[in-house]
Amino acid sequence: MTIYKGDTYFKLDDFPFFIDRCTIGKNEYIPSHTHDFIELVFVVEGSAVHEMSGHAYQLAAGDVFVVEPNVYHSYTCAADRETIVYNVLFDAAFLEREMNVLQQMPSFINFFYLVPFLRKSHSFVPYHPLQPSQKIHVQAHLQTIYEEFAQRRDGYQLVIKTRLIECLVWLSRFHQDNRESEQRPGVSDRAWMESIIHFVDQHYYQALTLRQLSRLSGMSVSSFTAKFKEAAGMSLLDYKHTVQIRHASTLLRSTDKKVLDIALETGFGDISFFNRVFRKHTGCSPREFRSRAPRP
């Protein structure tokens, strides 16, 4: 299967971004492929079947979704009409500083990170259909980004970055608004807990709070606490610390990084607290662990 590399699209090392307005022809099949960058897809018009993670979904105008790196997917266009989409490609480092701010927004985490993890569920559709007014709003942002990228006039990089951030914020808001106006069809509490666990596995280094994640799941703090413990076998905090210490242990064994740097890299802002949690989970200090662990 084909693996697309960012180097093919990103011509500037300090600006890993690309956008295209693509037309998928009638009955056209785009074979299964993956990529090492993030892809934001917005369906302008038409209809196509999108296969991803072993499931097939029907695309329609106004659908928007995120394809993460290393996820295989394919398209089959409808027989009676073309499908037009915006493909927005960017490396995770493109908005690194801005992402740190955006990730403090529960609605952004839900739209950009949490919901895609539920693709593992047969009953959950990982697309965000926009209302007509929302579709117009997002399409206007993407059209401006597309034109700026094509023309490359002075300051185009700043305009693109600003508009993309605005677009992500608006998409997060729209997703939250649309989600609050309807129930979660076909998504069990267990599926949400599994997605939360997977989310913590991937984002253990971030400051995730019980209140934040319970809001994402549409549950009260007490209900979320009980359901998470039932699914994970421990509290959210204990599970997060377990994941953090596992990664810290790997870094202590396999690198010569300073203990302080490892603490920061795994999400501990205080070295004393890191030492306490590490000892609680391993029975020794990070330095003692490193001295005893066999080197690879």
C-alpha positions, -999 to 999 in steps of 0.1 A, spaced: 0 0 0 11 36 -7 26 57 21 27 94 13 55 115 29 53 151 39 85 158 20 65 154 -12 41 182 -3 60 205 22 85 225 2 97 247 31 112 231 62 98 259 84 64 258 68 51 222 67 17 229 51 -1 221 19 -37 226 7 -55 215 -25 -90 215 -38 -94 181 -53 -120 167 -76 -127 129 -74 -142 118 -108 -173 98 -112 -167 62 -102 -130 71 -95 -113 49 -69 -84 62 -48 -66 31 -35 -59 26 2 -30 47 14 -16 64 45 7 93 53 30 107 79 12 140 84 -22 152 96 -49 156 70 -81 177 75 -107 169 48 -138 191 40 -164 179 15 -175 208 -6 -200 189 -28 -207 154 -42 -209 119 -27 -183 92 -21 -176 62 1 -147 66 24 -131 34 38 -111 38 69 -100 15 97 -119 -13 82 -152 5 80 -170 22 51 -187 56 55 -208 76 31 -195 112 25 -218 141 19 -214 178 14 -205 196 46 -187 166 62 -154 174 78 -130 149 94 -94 145 105 -72 117 93 -43 111 116 -8 98 105 -5 61 98 -42 55 92 -50 37 60 -80 49 40 -95 50 5 -122 67 -15 -147 55 -41 -167 83 -58 -204 80 -67 -213 70 -102 -235 99 -110 -215 129 -98 -180 142 -90 -170 149 -54 -150 180 -45 -130 182 -13 -104 204 3 -74 185 15 -55 204 42 -21 187 50 2 198 78 28 184 101 21 182 138 50 207 143 33 233 121 10 245 149 30 232 178 29 263 199 -8 271 190 -18 235 196 -6 238 232 -32 266 236 -59 249 216 -55 217 237 -68 236 267 -102 238 250 -124 208 257 -143 213 225 -110 212 205 -98 180 222 -132 164 214 -132 174 178 -95 170 169 -83 141 191 -109 123 211 -136 116 185 -113 100 159 -103 74 184 -139 62 184 -134 49 149 -128 16 165 -165 14 172 -187 0 144 -216 21 155 -198 55 156 -194 77 125 -163 98 129 -175 126 107 -188 160 116 -217 171 94 -220 209 94 -252 229 93 -256 250 61 -245 282 78 -215 265 94 -205 249 61 -204 284 44 -183 298 73 -157 270 71 -156 269 33 -149 307 33 -119 301 56 -106 273 34 -110 292 2 -90 321 16 -62 296 27 -63 280 -7 -59 313 -25 -32 325 -2 -12 293 -7 -16 294 -45 -6 331 -48 21 332 -21 20 370 -17 39 388 10 27 376 44 8 345 30 23 322 57 9 344 85 -25 346 69 -26 308 63 -16 301 99 -41 326 113 -70 313 92 -62 277 99 -62 283 137 -95 302 133 -109 273 112 -100 247 139 -115 268 166 -147 273 147 -149 236 138 -144 227 174 -173 251 184 -196 238 157 -189 202 167 -196 210 203 -228 229 194 -241 201 171 -232 174 196 -250 191 225 -281 195 204 -285 157 199 -277 125 218 -247 103 210 -263 78 187 -250 43 191 -221 51 213 -220 32 246 -204 45 278 -179 17 274 -169 29 240 -163 64 253 -142 50 282 -121 30 258 -116 61 237 -106 81 268 -81 54 278 -66 55 244 -65 93 245 -46 92 278 -22 66 263 -14 90 235 -14 123 254 -1 113 289 23 142 289 -5 168 288 -23 183 318 -55 163 315 -81 168 343 -110 148 355 -134 176 350 -121 182 314 -125 146 303 -158 141 320 -172 171 301 -159 156 268 -178 124 276 -210 142 285 -210 127 320 -209 141 355 -176 139 373 -189 112 397 -204 91 368 -172 94 347 -150 85 377 -170 53 383 -171 43 347 -134 50 340 -124 29 370 -146 1 359 -130 2 324 -94 8 334 -93 -9 368 -80 22 385 -87 59 388 -79 84 360 -50 99 379 -35 65 388 -38 53 351 -22 85 338 7 82 363 11 45 353 14 55 316 38 84 324 61 62 346 61 35 319 74 60 294 98 76 319 112 41 326 118 35 289 137 68 286 158 60 317 168 27 302 174 37 267 187 73 268 212 94 287 188 122 292 188 140 325 162 129 350 148 164 350 144 164 313 127 130 314 103 143 341 94 173 319 91 152 287 66 128 304 44 156 318 57 162 353 64 198 359 79 193 393 110 170 398 101 163 435 66 151 425 81 130 397 104 113 421 76 105 446 53 91 419 82 71 403 91 56 437 55 47 444 52 28 411 87 12 409 99 10 445 130 31 438 141 65 426 147 73 389 184 73 394 184 39 412 162 25 385 186 37 358 216 22 376 199 -12 379 183 -14 345 201 -33 318 212 -10 289 199 -19 254 
